Amino acid sequence: MNQTMFALSLGLGGMVAAADIANGATQCDARERILNLLSETYGETRRSVGIAGEAAIMELFAAETSGTWTITITLPDGQMCLMASGSNFESVSEELPAKGEPA
């Protein structure tokens, strides 16, 4: 999957997540409490950040040793919501293909 498609999928995921948040389907709490939970319980630190929709911040946290990862959305009111989590996190860095070449 190329980076453009990945970015588009994250944007779409953020919009879907915002709808789920409105319907109460996610776990949200004060940002500080969730940051402490991710750090102290799972050893996760922030690895990436982006804008989700027009007013939310998406962040990816991951732990080097255990490989756990968590995606969060922070809302304008300061609430942070857990959107997804998993295991076997691996950081990758790929160059974009040359313009006009298939991905």
N, C-alpha and C positions, 0 to 999 in steps of 0.2 A: 504494500500500500504506500503510495507516495505521500509526502508531507502535506500537500494540499488537501488530499482526501482525508487524511488524519485530522487536520485542522477543521475541516468542514464537519466531520463526524463529532468532534468535540463541541463545536458550536451547536449542532443539532442536539447533542446530548445535554448541553446546558439548557436549551429551551425545554426539552422534555423534563429535565430535572426540575426546572422552575414550576412546571405544571404539577409534578408530583409533590413538590414542597407545598404548593397551594392546597393540595388535597390531603396533606398530613401523612404522606407515605414514607417520609424519611425521618432520620434521627437528627435533631438539631439541638444545639446548646450554645452557650456563650463561647465565643472564639477561644478565649484563654483556656477554658476547661478542656476543650477538644484538643488544642495544641499540647497541653500537659498530658493528656491521655495518650496521644500518638507518640510523644517523646518518651515519657516515663514508662509506659506499659509495653510499647512495641519498638522503641528505639528508632522511630521514623523521623526523618528530617525532610524539609521541603526540597524538592528536586526540580519543579517547574511551576509556572504560574501563567495564567491567561485570563482574558475577559470572556465571560459566558453571558450571552445575550447582551443587554444594554446596561445592566446595573449589578451584575454579580461577578465575583472573582472565583475562578476555578484554580485549585492547587493540587499538585500530586506530591504526596509524601511517601518515602520509602526508607527501608532499613537495609544497610549493606550486609550485615551479618545474617539476619534471618531471611531476608528477601521478601518480607511482607510489604505491601503497598496499600495506600488509601487515596481516593480522590474525594476532595471536599469542594463545596460551594459556599462562599461567604456572601451573605445578603447585605443590602445597604443598612439594615438595622443592626448589624454586627453579629447576627446569629450565623454560626457555621454549621453546615449540614453534611453528614456522611453520605456520600453518593454511591461509592463502590469500594471494594477492597479485595485483596487477593494475595497470592504468594508468587515466588520465583521472579521477583523484579530483576530486570537486567537493563542497565543503561546502555543505549546505543547511540552512535553518532554516524549518520549516513549523509553523504553528499547528494545534492539534488542532481538528477540527470541533466545533461546539456539541453538547452532549449531546443525543442523540436524532436527530441529523442523520446521513445516510449519509456515509461517508468519501470 
